[in-house]
Amino acid sequence: MSAINQYLELFREHASVINAHAPAALNMRREAAARVLEALPRLPKAGDEGFECVSLEDMFAPDYGINITRRKFDINPAELNGCDLPNSGTFAASIVNDAFVADEKFASRLPRGVEVMSLIDAAAKYPEAIEKSVAPDTNPIVALNTLLVQDGVYIRIDRNVVVEKPIQILSTFNTSEPLLAARRIIIDMLEGAQATVLLCDHPRSRQADYLSCRVVEVRLSDNAQLDFYDLEESTERSRRASVFAAEQQPYSTLNAVGITLSTATTRNEFHIAHHGPGINTNLGGMVIAGGNEVVDNATYVVHSTPRCTSRQLFKYAMFDHSHGAFEGLVTVLPQATHTDAQQTNRNLLASANAKMNAMPQLIIDCDEVKASHGATTGQLDEAALFYMQQRGIPQSEARMMLINAFMDEVLQRINHEPVRERLRHLVDRRLRGCSAVCSNCSIDSLRKQ
């Protein structure tokens, strides 16, 4: 039996239970998602077009268990939300397994014009925002998420509101048993709004197998700006299939950076659509993988309107027997004149057994464009390593310094300085062989490891 069938059977058998614990705005799309999945012979496997190293079929095949009856878990929000960034706090809430969790004073701390709530509450207050989706409905990850999701997070920034501190969502697992969590995060940025959203994704236990099936939907209105940073610090028993989908209106700006520091298997997709002139899209990605970790990033940027810009930079440092992949596709439609698009992938193989697949692509159906793409894969510069050793720097330290310098170009894309410095700290620890997974997502706990 394919992985798809077990979820379709679960849905058909327990649809009434799933729907009873979720808002109508989510339930109304489940049948369409089921039809998408029924039309597939199986989920994509490694080697299928666009899936160079991650097999969704194998990822979703185990019986993780799904909390469709919304069983309650003992949760202390104060413990979960202990991740203030150095020198600057955050507006912090959590997704525990697949449920939104915040302390009772969270909403009162938010600035005027900023709302962060569960999808269940959002469906009652803003049903139209939950009913419409910007994620690609035929995507298998999106379809599985739509079939199973019961809760998530809705973030809404009102017109011309500028949020000074980051909004942070900590996604975690809080069970000792295997679990699949379907998570959906929807971000609405109204005209002229500006905000930073930070997602921290890691479990609180190394003792169970977890799978996060996540969809992030972003709608940027005219002149809005979103800085979106996604940090995955997972375990050797955690897997993630994630789709980030954004629709941008005229003169909006999206800065999105995804960082994977530890995982078992991760598949991240970025789908960006332009709906007006003067749009800016900046995508960045960083992967540090070791052991037998498998990490795949795929990007799909469609330029459909004039005078828009997109920049992509993804870097990988691969150690031990890890396997990485980057597939990038930039499409420029005939009407998208004066497009300026760049796509860059650079990879460092720090082990003879590490593997990397790179497939940057451009499809251009317009003459009045400026576009480039490229990928490089290599090893550390031996001359630079020798030069540093000649000046008294131990070889291991010299290697870490060179790799840190290689990765720093991605970190420079993070506009919020406290977030950037915290990530530099975590990257340095990861490269030195320390666990990137912390007990409660706090800087102090990291220093104590």
Secondary structure, 3 states (H helix, E strand, C coil): CCHHHHHHHHHHHHHHHHHHCCCHHHHCCHHHHHHHHHCCCCCCCCCCCCCCCCCHHHHHCCCCCCCCCCCCCCCCHHHHCCCCECCECCEEEEEECCEEECCCCHHHHCCCCEEEEEHHHHHHHCHHHHHCCCCCCCCHHHHHHHHHCCCEEEEEECCCCECCCCEEEEEECCCCCCEEEEEEEEEEECCCCEEEEEEEECCCCCCCCEEEEEEEEEEECCCCEEEEEEEEECCCCEEEEEEEEEEECCCCEEEEEEEEEECCEEEEEEEEEECCCCCEEEEEEEEEECCCCEEEEEEEEEECCCCCEEEEEEEEEECCCCEEEEEEEEEECCCCCCEEEEEEEEEEECCCCCEEEEEEEEEECCCCEEEEEEEEEECCCHHHHHHHHHCCCCHHHHHHHHHHHHHHHHHCCCCCHHHHHHHHHHHHHHHCCCCCCCCCCCHHHHHHC
